[in-house]
Amino acid sequence: MLKKIPFYVLLLPAFFVLHGSLEYYGYISFPDVLLLLLTYCTGAGMMFGLFFLFCRNAGKAGVYTGAVLFFYFFFGAIKDFFKVHIPFLHRWSVILPLWMAVAIVVFLYLRRKPQAVPRWSLFLNGLFIIYLVIDISGLLIAAIWPSSKRETGTAVRHLSLTPVADSISRPDIYFLLFDGYASSKALREQFHYDNSELDSFLTFQGFHIQHRSRSNYKYTILSMPSILNMDYLDDLKNVRGGPPEEYLYLSRQIRDNILTTWLKEQGYDIINCSIFDLEGNPTPVSETLLPLKTRLITDQTFYSRFSRDIAWNFLRYFHDPLSKKKIYGPLYNNEKLEELLKQATLVPGKRPRFVYGHFNLPHPPYYFDGKGRPLKVTAPYAPADEDRAEDYLAYVSYANSVLKNMIRTIQQRTNGKAVIIFMGDHGLRYHDRLGYNPVFFLENQNAVYFPSRDYHLLYDSISGVNQFRVVLNTLFRQNIPLLKDSIVNVKDKK
């Protein structure tokens, strides 16, 4: 039977998914893994059916399907291998024709020697059965002894916080993170943009503005774990592996962060209106058809690499059935997160609340002009979008209207008793005119509202690592020492 039936058509995607879920055990939920597995197996079955209709031979249809699946699942690994060892082969203009040539050779070989098919089926069936037994055993071991996999990458804690005394009040805290929002100082000095209307609004509402604030990192995935853990990411250098491993580490730094963990211990409910998971409070949004966490598994597939590297060149000419979701995903997320945050203000909680709202504003794609009129967006975000300064500045105006509405709503429904922290996680990374000067990229908006108006610990040049150190020292009489406000210039990953 193993010679006649190409079980590997389904065993290969099963191995790919289960091996990935074992590698990232503890981060990807079982329903997400199951959905990904069903999606890939369904696609593999449909592809096998098409090849069977073409050649009327199950063995050959299996080999053709297996070749396509191998190319799809392991494309990133193959391309990266070529990049290191045979550089000229890793180019898209070379690797795709090369793979087509290999496919033609396999097709002609099977036409001339069909007797080779049973041997291939036996070998591939046996190989993937062995692989699956190993991975399933690994998953069972990880489930029985979770520490064997789950502890890897959990947040490193460098702070020791003391419990809040019963005599100290615990106000609701709203953390409004507007992604890529440059400071008014930066907007004025770099782009001659007058953002004083927002500054006046914030001052009138009782906010204290840190005009020379900076983030410590120029990427969101680095800034947010640093802000929430109130520390630099010194342990990142110890992470072994490529971008998926780094992403996993940083995401866990956000999920298990010190700030929300400690606030929970002080009796706070955590309300997550962000794009990131927090421990016990998963994100309410996703970015793609498949759950976000499965991107740890799918990141190196052909579709993922094609979408990330060159798909934007073709979206204007061809209709991708998923393109609208990819292009407008951040907008849909913003709208959902804004609504969830407003709902959080409707009914007072029985316990104090920490509400984390993270909005892709005024970060591109730019969906509206300065007057709130929709713009036509034809491609997902690309770094070059940030060089369109005029569009960014118009989107700042739109973001201001969203922000002011949020602040008014929060203050009205909480009678001004809630703490509000408004920040950008970095500034505009405008490459064309400014070059790669990290200072320009890191100048971010930063304004804080304390009901007590006690702002004496805040200082104008505060950076992300010290933001919540100062907040906790002010609100809860902690005695957390401040760190040096430094810039960590991380090179772009090519």
One Martini backbone bead per residue (centre of mass of N, CA, C, O) as a GRO file, in nm:
protein
  494
    1MET     BB    1   0.056   0.063  -0.020
    2LEU     BB    2   0.311   0.256   0.002
    3LYS     BB    3   0.357   0.228  -0.317
    4LYS     BB    4   0.064   0.327  -0.432
    5ILE     BB    5   0.010   0.546  -0.206
    6PRO     BB    6   0.040   0.908  -0.168
    7PHE     BB    7   0.047   1.008   0.148
    8TYR     BB    8   0.256   1.251   0.136
    9VAL     BB    9   0.057   1.473   0.051
   10LEU     BB   10  -0.032   1.489   0.368
   11LEU     BB   11   0.231   1.446   0.536
   12LEU     BB   12   0.386   1.701   0.464
   13PRO     BB   13   0.198   1.923   0.587
   14ALA     BB   14   0.190   1.790   0.865
   15PHE     BB   15   0.489   1.817   0.926
   16PHE     BB   16   0.519   2.122   0.891
   17VAL     BB   17   0.321   2.203   1.119
   18LEU     BB   18   0.418   2.024   1.361
   19HIS     BB   19   0.709   2.121   1.362
   20GLY     BB   20   0.640   2.419   1.415
   21SER     BB   21   0.475   2.373   1.681
   22LEU     BB   22   0.719   2.255   1.833
   23GLU     BB   23   0.920   2.492   1.802
   24TYR     BB   24   0.656   2.690   1.912
   25TYR     BB   25   0.582   2.602   2.182
   26GLY     BB   26   0.328   2.797   2.357
   27TYR     BB   27   0.230   3.012   2.117
   28ILE     BB   28   0.048   2.810   1.960
   29SER     BB   29  -0.256   2.721   1.916
   30PHE     BB   30  -0.448   2.455   1.842
   31PRO     BB   31  -0.659   2.589   1.652
   32ASP     BB   32  -0.445   2.717   1.467
   33VAL     BB   33  -0.308   2.455   1.380
   34LEU     BB   34  -0.561   2.316   1.266
   35LEU     BB   35  -0.629   2.525   1.049
   36LEU     BB   36  -0.362   2.504   0.896
   37LEU     BB   37  -0.376   2.202   0.837
   38LEU     BB   38  -0.646   2.205   0.678
   39THR     BB   39  -0.559   2.403   0.462
   40TYR     BB   40  -0.317   2.240   0.344
   41CYS     BB   41  -0.462   1.970   0.291
   42THR     BB   42  -0.673   2.078   0.101
   43GLY     BB   43  -0.477   2.192  -0.109
   44ALA     BB   44  -0.332   1.922  -0.168
   45GLY     BB   45  -0.583   1.765  -0.262
   46MET     BB   46  -0.656   1.951  -0.501
   47MET     BB   47  -0.388   1.923  -0.651
   48PHE     BB   48  -0.399   1.619  -0.690
   49GLY     BB   49  -0.660   1.618  -0.857
   50LEU     BB   50  -0.547   1.779  -1.097
   51PHE     BB   51  -0.313   1.586  -1.169
   52PHE     BB   52  -0.492   1.336  -1.213
   53LEU     BB   53  -0.654   1.451  -1.452
   54PHE     BB   54  -0.396   1.474  -1.633
   55CYS     BB   55  -0.247   1.163  -1.584
   56ARG     BB   56  -0.404   0.912  -1.457
   57ASN     BB   57  -0.193   0.897  -1.196
   58ALA     BB   58  -0.127   0.870  -0.868
   59GLY     BB   59   0.181   0.865  -0.852
   60LYS     BB   60   0.241   1.111  -1.030
   61ALA     BB   61   0.059   1.310  -0.882
   62GLY     BB   62   0.222   1.290  -0.620
   63VAL     BB   63   0.494   1.393  -0.722
   64TYR     BB   64   0.399   1.667  -0.823
   65THR     BB   65   0.279   1.760  -0.555
   66GLY     BB   66   0.533   1.726  -0.380
   67ALA     BB   67   0.708   1.929  -0.536
   68VAL     BB   68   0.533   2.178  -0.481
   69LEU     BB   69   0.529   2.161  -0.171
   70PHE     BB   70   0.830   2.177  -0.126
   71PHE     BB   71   0.866   2.454  -0.256
   72TYR     BB   72   0.665   2.606  -0.074
   73PHE     BB   73   0.767   2.535   0.223
   74PHE     BB   74   1.107   2.559   0.144
   75PHE     BB   75   1.186   2.823   0.001
   76GLY     BB   76   1.334   2.997   0.213
   77ALA     BB   77   1.563   2.795   0.275
   78ILE     BB   78   1.671   2.779  -0.012
   79LYS     BB   79   1.726   3.078  -0.061
   80ASP     BB   80   1.919   3.116   0.184
   81PHE     BB   81   2.127   2.910   0.095
   82PHE     BB   82   2.203   3.050  -0.169
   83LYS     BB   83   2.289   3.324  -0.046
   84VAL     BB   84   2.540   3.196   0.103
   85HIS     BB   85   2.663   2.977  -0.127
   86ILE     BB   86   2.484   3.086  -0.406
   87PRO     BB   87   2.404   3.394  -0.472
   88PHE     BB   88   2.287   3.401  -0.774
   89LEU     BB   89   2.039   3.192  -0.702
   90HIS     BB   90   1.851   3.385  -0.505
   91ARG     BB   91   1.719   3.513  -0.724
   92TRP     BB   92   1.418   3.546  -0.864
   93SER     BB   93   1.518   3.539  -1.171
   94VAL     BB   94   1.645   3.241  -1.108
   95ILE     BB   95   1.481   3.043  -0.918
   96LEU     BB   96   1.225   3.009  -1.088
   97PRO     BB   97   1.342   2.894  -1.354
   98LEU     BB   98   1.492   2.663  -1.215
   99TRP     BB   99   1.240   2.519  -1.106
  100MET     BB  100   1.107   2.473  -1.380
  101ALA     BB  101   1.332   2.295  -1.491
  102VAL     BB  102   1.308   2.073  -1.277
  103ALA     BB  103   1.011   2.001  -1.337
  104ILE     BB  104   1.059   1.911  -1.630
  105VAL     BB  105   1.258   1.685  -1.571
  106VAL     BB  106   1.068   1.516  -1.395
  107PHE     BB  107   0.848   1.477  -1.604
  108LEU     BB  108   1.026   1.332  -1.819
  109TYR     BB  109   1.127   1.103  -1.641
  110LEU     BB  110   0.843   0.975  -1.578
  111ARG     BB  111   0.772   0.913  -1.872
  112ARG     BB  112   1.022   0.712  -1.914
  113LYS     BB  113   1.013   0.613  -1.578
  114PRO     BB  114   0.747   0.487  -1.410
  115GLN     BB  115   0.888   0.272  -1.212
  116ALA     BB  116   0.987   0.496  -0.996
  117VAL     BB  117   0.732   0.570  -0.830
  118PRO     BB  118   0.707   0.348  -0.607
  119ARG     BB  119   0.978   0.412  -0.471
  120TRP     BB  120   0.908   0.702  -0.393
  121SER     BB  121   0.657   0.643  -0.225
  122LEU     BB  122   0.791   0.466  -0.012
  123PHE     BB  123   1.002   0.666   0.084
  124LEU     BB  124   0.814   0.914   0.156
  125ASN     BB  125   0.620   0.774   0.344
  126GLY     BB  126   0.831   0.674   0.548
  127LEU     BB  127   0.968   0.942   0.616
  128PHE     BB  128   0.706   1.103   0.722
  129ILE     BB  129   0.631   0.903   0.940
  130ILE     BB  130   0.883   0.939   1.109
  131TYR     BB  131   0.863   1.242   1.151
  132LEU     BB  132   0.583   1.238   1.291
  133VAL     BB  133   0.657   1.064   1.532
  134ILE     BB  134   0.866   1.260   1.646
  135ASP     BB  135   0.679   1.514   1.675
  136ILE     BB  136   0.453   1.390   1.843
  137SER     BB  137   0.634   1.313   2.075
  138GLY     BB  138   0.728   1.602   2.136
  139LEU     BB  139   0.444   1.715   2.202
  140LEU     BB  140   0.383   1.523   2.437
  141ILE     BB  141   0.621   1.603   2.612
  142ALA     BB  142   0.549   1.908   2.627
  143ALA     BB  143   0.266   1.857   2.761
  144ILE     BB  144   0.373   1.701   3.016
  145TRP     BB  145   0.653   1.893   2.999
  146PRO     BB  146   0.645   2.222   2.959
  147SER     BB  147   0.939   2.322   3.038
  148SER     BB  148   1.086   2.203   2.781
  149LYS     BB  149   0.948   2.466   2.604
  150ARG     BB  150   0.800   2.720   2.740
  151GLU     BB  151   1.046   2.889   2.870
  152THR     BB  152   1.133   2.984   2.610
  153GLY     BB  153   1.141   3.341   2.593
  154THR     BB  154   1.076   3.462   2.838
  155ALA     BB  155   1.061   3.713   3.034
  156VAL     BB  156   1.296   3.932   3.154
  157ARG     BB  157   1.371   4.023   3.493
  158HIS     BB  158   1.501   4.352   3.632
  159LEU     BB  159   1.263   4.405   3.833
  160SER     BB  160   1.164   4.532   4.165
  161LEU     BB  161   0.845   4.536   4.289
  162THR     BB  162   0.618   4.681   4.501
  163PRO     BB  163   0.356   4.689   4.674
  164VAL     BB  164   0.057   4.841   4.712
  165ALA     BB  165  -0.080   5.035   4.916
  166ASP     BB  166  -0.398   5.068   5.047
  167SER     BB  167  -0.381   5.396   5.059
  168ILE     BB  168  -0.351   5.374   4.753
  169SER     BB  169  -0.462   5.459   4.467
  170ARG     BB  170  -0.638   5.301   4.169
  171PRO     BB  171  -0.633   5.400   3.870
  172ASP     BB  172  -0.716   5.427   3.572
  173ILE     BB  173  -0.539   5.310   3.268
  174TYR     BB  174  -0.447   5.476   2.960
  175PHE     BB  175  -0.283   5.334   2.672
  176LEU     BB  176  -0.190   5.536   2.390
  177LEU     BB  177  -0.076   5.393   2.089
  178PHE     BB  178   0.085   5.567   1.821
  179ASP     BB  179   0.206   5.465   1.535
  180GLY     BB  180   0.457   5.676   1.423
  181TYR     BB  181   0.452   5.933   1.617
  182ALA     BB  182   0.569   6.231   1.591
  183SER     BB  183   0.680   6.496   1.717
  184SER     BB  184   0.625   6.829   1.710
  185LYS     BB  185   0.919   6.900   1.684
  186ALA     BB  186   0.981   6.719   1.438
  187LEU     BB  187   0.764   6.835   1.248
  188ARG     BB  188   0.880   7.120   1.249
  189GLU     BB  189   1.193   7.068   1.180
  190GLN     BB  190   1.155   6.858   0.929
  191PHE     BB  191   0.844   6.968   0.792
  192HIS     BB  192   0.694   7.234   0.875
  193TYR     BB  193   0.483   7.136   1.097
  194ASP     BB  194   0.183   7.239   1.259
  195ASN     BB  195   0.096   7.095   1.596
  196SER     BB  196  -0.032   7.303   1.807
  197GLU     BB  197  -0.327   7.217   1.828
  198LEU     BB  198  -0.271   6.961   1.989
  199ASP     BB  199  -0.112   7.082   2.221
  200SER     BB  200  -0.342   7.264   2.319
  201PHE     BB  201  -0.541   7.043   2.380
  202LEU     BB  202  -0.372   6.887   2.589
  203THR     BB  203  -0.333   7.121   2.784
  204PHE     BB  204  -0.637   7.177   2.834
  205GLN     BB  205  -0.677   6.866   2.944
  206GLY     BB  206  -0.402   6.834   3.143
  207PHE     BB  207  -0.144   6.783   3.003
  208HIS     BB  208   0.190   6.657   2.976
  209ILE     BB  209   0.459   6.754   2.770
  210GLN     BB  210   0.722   6.575   2.598
  211HIS     BB  211   0.903   6.731   2.358
  212ARG     BB  212   1.194   6.540   2.376
  213SER     BB  213   1.108   6.272   2.307
  214ARG     BB  214   1.217   5.917   2.298
  215SER     BB  215   1.297   5.644   2.152
  216ASN     BB  216   1.510   5.351   2.150
  217TYR     BB  217   1.357   5.247   1.895
  218LYS     BB  218   1.252   5.207   1.539
  219TYR     BB  219   1.081   4.953   1.628
  220THR     BB  220   0.804   4.812   1.746
  221ILE     BB  221   0.915   4.520   1.828
  222LEU     BB  222   1.118   4.684   2.026
  223SER     BB  223   0.971   4.910   2.182
  224MET     BB  224   0.745   4.758   2.340
  225PRO     BB  225   0.914   4.571   2.529
  226SER     BB  226   1.070   4.808   2.649
  227ILE     BB  227   0.834   4.968   2.770
  228LEU     BB  228   0.688   4.728   2.935
  229ASN     BB  229   0.983   4.654   3.084
  230MET     BB  230   1.165   4.903   3.144
  231ASP     BB  231   1.391   4.821   2.916
  232TYR     BB  232   1.643   4.681   2.769
  233LEU     BB  233   1.744   4.442   2.499
  234ASP     BB  234   2.005   4.265   2.592
  235ASP     BB  235   1.899   3.956   2.535
  236LEU     BB  236   1.878   3.944   2.221
  237LYS     BB  237   2.176   3.848   2.157
  238ASN     BB  238   2.102   3.536   2.261
  239VAL     BB  239   1.947   3.479   2.013
  240ARG     BB  240   1.881   3.197   1.817
  241GLY     BB  241   1.855   3.261   1.483
  242GLY     BB  242   1.611   3.405   1.316
  243PRO     BB  243   1.343   3.605   1.283
  244PRO     BB  244   1.136   3.411   1.420
  245GLU     BB  245   1.290   3.394   1.692
  246GLU     BB  246   1.286   3.695   1.749
  247TYR     BB  247   0.982   3.731   1.741
  248LEU     BB  248   0.919   3.539   1.968
  249TYR     BB  249   1.077   3.677   2.188
  250LEU     BB  250   0.941   3.961   2.167
  251SER     BB  251   0.648   3.868   2.207
  252ARG     BB  252   0.703   3.756   2.495
  253GLN     BB  253   0.789   4.022   2.616
  254ILE     BB  254   0.504   4.134   2.585
  255ARG     BB  255   0.320   3.920   2.711
  256ASP     BB  256   0.528   3.900   2.988
  257ASN     BB  257   0.527   4.165   3.110
  258ILE     BB  258   0.584   4.357   3.388
  259LEU     BB  259   0.355   4.561   3.403
  260THR     BB  260   0.093   4.379   3.379
  261THR     BB  261   0.174   4.176   3.592
  262TRP     BB  262   0.184   4.376   3.830
  263LEU     BB  263  -0.101   4.496   3.803
  264LYS     BB  264  -0.248   4.236   3.861
  265GLU     BB  265  -0.127   4.205   4.152
  266GLN     BB  266  -0.285   4.497   4.222
  267GLY     BB  267  -0.593   4.449   4.085
  268TYR     BB  268  -0.588   4.452   3.779
  269ASP     BB  269  -0.740   4.494   3.479
  270ILE     BB  270  -0.690   4.372   3.148
  271ILE     BB  271  -0.720   4.565   2.844
  272ASN     BB  272  -0.702   4.454   2.504
  273CYS     BB  273  -0.634   4.705   2.229
  274SER     BB  274  -0.426   4.531   2.057
  275ILE     BB  275  -0.181   4.356   1.842
  276PHE     BB  276  -0.109   4.210   2.112
  277ASP     BB  277  -0.020   3.984   2.333
  278LEU     BB  278  -0.138   3.903   2.656
  279GLU     BB  279  -0.145   3.761   2.942
  280GLY     BB  280  -0.475   3.643   2.920
  281ASN     BB  281  -0.481   3.872   2.657
  282PRO     BB  282  -0.563   3.855   2.364
  283THR     BB  283  -0.587   3.960   2.070
  284PRO     BB  284  -0.875   4.085   1.877
  285VAL     BB  285  -0.682   4.062   1.628
  286SER     BB  286  -0.596   4.029   1.278
  287GLU     BB  287  -0.406   4.017   0.953
  288THR     BB  288  -0.510   3.740   0.838
  289LEU     BB  289  -0.656   3.456   0.744
  290LEU     BB  290  -0.459   3.357   0.929
  291PRO     BB  291  -0.334   3.333   1.211
  292LEU     BB  292  -0.079   3.512   1.337
  293LYS     BB  293   0.096   3.285   1.480
  294THR     BB  294   0.144   3.108   1.213
  295ARG     BB  295   0.381   3.283   1.101
  296LEU     BB  296   0.605   3.117   1.233
  297ILE     BB  297   0.560   2.888   1.016
  298THR     BB  298   0.496   3.062   0.729
  299ASP     BB  299   0.737   3.270   0.675
  300GLN     BB  300   0.901   3.062   0.449
  301THR     BB  301   0.712   3.059   0.237
  302PHE     BB  302   0.635   3.146  -0.071
  303TYR     BB  303   0.405   3.342  -0.011
  304SER     BB  304   0.548   3.510   0.207
  305ARG     BB  305   0.798   3.594   0.039
  306PHE     BB  306   0.649   3.716  -0.198
  307SER     BB  307   0.482   3.925  -0.041
  308ARG     BB  308   0.735   4.069   0.091
  309ASP     BB  309   0.923   4.123  -0.172
  310ILE     BB  310   0.722   4.146  -0.472
  311ALA     BB  311   0.405   4.178  -0.483
  312TRP     BB  312   0.371   4.493  -0.504
  313ASN     BB  313   0.439   4.494  -0.820
  314PHE     BB  314   0.145   4.331  -0.897
  315LEU     BB  315  -0.120   4.447  -0.766
  316ARG     BB  316  -0.184   4.664  -0.996
  317TYR     BB  317  -0.242   4.417  -1.219
  318PHE     BB  318  -0.349   4.207  -1.004
  319HIS     BB  319  -0.587   3.994  -0.855
  320ASP     BB  320  -0.599   3.941  -0.516
  321PRO     BB  321  -0.815   3.786  -0.300
  322LEU     BB  322  -0.626   3.902  -0.040
  323SER     BB  323  -0.551   4.205  -0.080
  324LYS     BB  324  -0.763   4.363   0.078
  325LYS     BB  325  -0.688   4.245   0.354
  326LYS     BB  326  -0.392   4.336   0.346
  327ILE     BB  327  -0.437   4.642   0.292
  328TYR     BB  328  -0.692   4.681   0.520
  329GLY     BB  329  -0.619   4.554   0.795
  330PRO     BB  330  -0.528   4.800   0.972
  331LEU     BB  331  -0.802   4.944   0.955
  332TYR     BB  332  -0.979   4.728   1.080
  333ASN     BB  333  -0.824   4.721   1.345
  334ASN     BB  334  -0.864   5.011   1.432
  335GLU     BB  335  -1.174   5.007   1.445
  336LYS     BB  336  -1.197   4.781   1.655
  337LEU     BB  337  -1.018   4.907   1.880
  338GLU     BB  338  -1.176   5.167   1.917
  339GLU     BB  339  -1.442   5.032   2.003
  340LEU     BB  340  -1.331   4.875   2.247
  341LEU     BB  341  -1.238   5.124   2.404
  342LYS     BB  342  -1.514   5.260   2.430
  343GLN     BB  343  -1.650   5.024   2.581
  344ALA     BB  344  -1.462   5.045   2.835
  345THR     BB  345  -1.608   5.333   2.922
  346LEU     BB  346  -1.912   5.266   2.989
  347VAL     BB  347  -1.834   5.062   3.229
  348PRO     BB  348  -1.752   5.036   3.532
  349GLY     BB  349  -1.531   4.878   3.711
  350LYS     BB  350  -1.466   4.680   3.993
  351ARG     BB  351  -1.182   4.730   3.888
  352PRO     BB  352  -0.907   4.829   3.799
  353ARG     BB  353  -0.768   4.959   3.483
  354PHE     BB  354  -0.576   4.843   3.198
  355VAL     BB  355  -0.555   5.017   2.886
  356TYR     BB  356  -0.445   4.886   2.569
  357GLY     BB  357  -0.383   5.098   2.290
  358HIS     BB  358  -0.314   5.002   1.940
  359PHE     BB  359  -0.236   5.219   1.662
  360ASN     BB  360  -0.210   5.263   1.300
  361LEU     BB  361  -0.112   5.573   1.396
  362PRO     BB  362   0.031   5.738   1.120
  363HIS     BB  363   0.089   5.484   0.996
  364PRO     BB  364   0.133   5.311   0.739
  365PRO     BB  365  -0.115   5.323   0.564
  366TYR     BB  366  -0.295   5.582   0.386
  367TYR     BB  367  -0.653   5.623   0.425
  368PHE     BB  368  -0.639   5.940   0.482
  369ASP     BB  369  -0.690   6.257   0.491
  370GLY     BB  370  -0.702   6.553   0.669
  371LYS     BB  371  -1.043   6.535   0.630
  372GLY     BB  372  -1.129   6.214   0.618
  373ARG     BB  373  -1.079   6.113   0.334
  374PRO     BB  374  -1.068   5.863   0.134
  375LEU     BB  375  -0.815   5.652   0.011
  376LYS     BB  376  -0.640   5.491  -0.235
  377VAL     BB  377  -0.528   5.158  -0.181
  378THR     BB  378  -0.292   4.921  -0.360
  379ALA     BB  379  -0.096   4.849  -0.111
  380PRO     BB  380   0.090   4.744   0.109
  381TYR     BB  381   0.312   4.797   0.325
  382ALA     BB  382   0.604   5.005   0.274
  383PRO     BB  383   0.884   5.174   0.356
  384ALA     BB  384   0.846   5.392   0.122
  385ASP     BB  385   0.592   5.533   0.245
  386GLU     BB  386   0.765   5.720   0.447
  387ASP     BB  387   0.852   5.922   0.201
  388ARG     BB  388   0.551   6.037   0.214
  389ALA     BB  389   0.516   6.315   0.381
  390GLU     BB  390   0.244   6.441   0.298
  391ASP     BB  391   0.070   6.196   0.376
  392TYR     BB  392   0.155   6.184   0.669
  393LEU     BB  393   0.060   6.468   0.757
  394ALA     BB  394  -0.237   6.417   0.688
  395TYR     BB  395  -0.262   6.171   0.886
  396VAL     BB  396  -0.210   6.330   1.140
  397SER     BB  397  -0.471   6.490   1.128
  398TYR     BB  398  -0.651   6.242   1.152
  399ALA     BB  399  -0.531   6.129   1.417
  400ASN     BB  400  -0.613   6.371   1.591
  401SER     BB  401  -0.918   6.323   1.577
  402VAL     BB  402  -0.912   6.047   1.710
  403LEU     BB  403  -0.769   6.122   1.973
  404LYS     BB  404  -0.963   6.343   2.079
  405ASN     BB  405  -1.205   6.157   2.100
  406MET     BB  406  -1.086   5.964   2.306
  407ILE     BB  407  -1.021   6.164   2.533
  408ARG     BB  408  -1.301   6.276   2.576
  409THR     BB  409  -1.436   6.009   2.642
  410ILE     BB  410  -1.266   5.928   2.886
  411GLN     BB  411  -1.307   6.187   3.060
  412GLN     BB  412  -1.615   6.185   3.070
  413ARG     BB  413  -1.655   5.874   3.176
  414THR     BB  414  -1.431   5.937   3.430
  415ASN     BB  415  -1.418   6.232   3.538
  416GLY     BB  416  -1.094   6.265   3.517
  417LYS     BB  417  -0.968   5.988   3.682
  418ALA     BB  418  -0.790   5.901   3.449
  419VAL     BB  419  -0.515   5.778   3.318
  420ILE     BB  420  -0.315   5.922   3.041
  421ILE     BB  421  -0.119   5.771   2.774
  422PHE     BB  422   0.057   5.934   2.508
  423MET     BB  423   0.214   5.760   2.227
  424GLY     BB  424   0.497   5.696   2.047
  425ASP     BB  425   0.724   5.442   1.936
  426HIS     BB  426   0.796   5.637   1.697
  427GLY     BB  427   0.885   5.784   1.418
  428LEU     BB  428   0.970   5.906   1.117
  429ARG     BB  429   1.122   5.710   0.848
  430TYR     BB  430   1.287   5.937   0.656
  431HIS     BB  431   1.511   5.867   0.405
  432ASP     BB  432   1.568   6.059   0.165
  433ARG     BB  433   1.644   6.332   0.333
  434LEU     BB  434   1.781   6.213   0.619
  435GLY     BB  435   1.848   5.941   0.636
  436TYR     BB  436   2.018   5.729   0.890
  437ASN     BB  437   1.900   5.899   1.145
  438PRO     BB  438   1.804   5.801   1.458
  439VAL     BB  439   1.692   6.060   1.584
  440PHE     BB  440   1.460   6.119   1.384
  441PHE     BB  441   1.309   5.837   1.424
  442LEU     BB  442   1.265   5.879   1.764
  443GLU     BB  443   1.076   6.119   1.764
  444ASN     BB  444   0.811   6.133   2.000
  445GLN     BB  445   0.520   6.123   2.126
  446ASN     BB  446   0.440   6.280   2.464
  447ALA     BB  447   0.165   6.235   2.694
  448VAL     BB  448   0.033   6.322   3.027
  449TYR     BB  449  -0.239   6.219   3.253
  450PHE     BB  450  -0.300   6.347   3.577
  451PRO     BB  451  -0.535   6.411   3.807
  452SER     BB  452  -0.321   6.556   4.011
  453ARG     BB  453  -0.089   6.715   3.845
  454ASP     BB  454   0.176   6.536   3.900
  455TYR     BB  455   0.487   6.629   3.712
  456HIS     BB  456   0.780   6.633   3.852
  457LEU     BB  457   0.910   6.357   3.721
  458LEU     BB  458   0.892   6.470   3.460
  459TYR     BB  459   1.070   6.490   3.143
  460ASP     BB  460   1.144   6.609   2.829
  461SER     BB  461   1.372   6.355   2.752
  462ILE     BB  462   1.219   6.109   2.761
  463SER     BB  463   1.210   5.756   2.745
  464GLY     BB  464   1.071   5.448   2.717
  465VAL     BB  465   1.217   5.305   2.966
  466ASN     BB  466   1.100   5.554   3.168
  467GLN     BB  467   0.796   5.594   3.158
  468PHE     BB  468   0.689   5.374   3.377
  469ARG     BB  469   0.872   5.451   3.602
  470VAL     BB  470   0.740   5.727   3.649
  471VAL     BB  471   0.447   5.639   3.676
  472LEU     BB  472   0.488   5.448   3.923
  473ASN     BB  473   0.622   5.656   4.107
  474THR     BB  474   0.374   5.849   4.111
  475LEU     BB  475   0.122   5.658   4.175
  476PHE     BB  476   0.288   5.418   4.380
  477ARG     BB  477   0.560   5.486   4.525
  478GLN     BB  478   0.797   5.414   4.381
  479ASN     BB  479   1.172   5.332   4.350
  480ILE     BB  480   1.267   5.365   4.048
  481PRO     BB  481   1.526   5.372   3.865
  482LEU     BB  482   1.683   5.544   3.623
  483LEU     BB  483   1.779   5.544   3.302
  484LYS     BB  484   1.955   5.585   3.037
  485ASP     BB  485   1.892   5.783   2.753
  486SER     BB  486   1.900   5.577   2.474
  487ILE     BB  487   2.025   5.473   2.159
  488VAL     BB  488   1.927   5.195   1.949
  489ASN     BB  489   2.095   5.091   1.660
  490VAL     BB  490   1.926   4.903   1.436
  491LYS     BB  491   1.962   4.716   1.181
  492ASP     BB  492   1.858   4.638   0.890
  493LYS     BB  493   1.681   4.376   0.752
  494LYS     BB  494   1.738   4.191   0.445
   0.00000   0.00000   0.00000
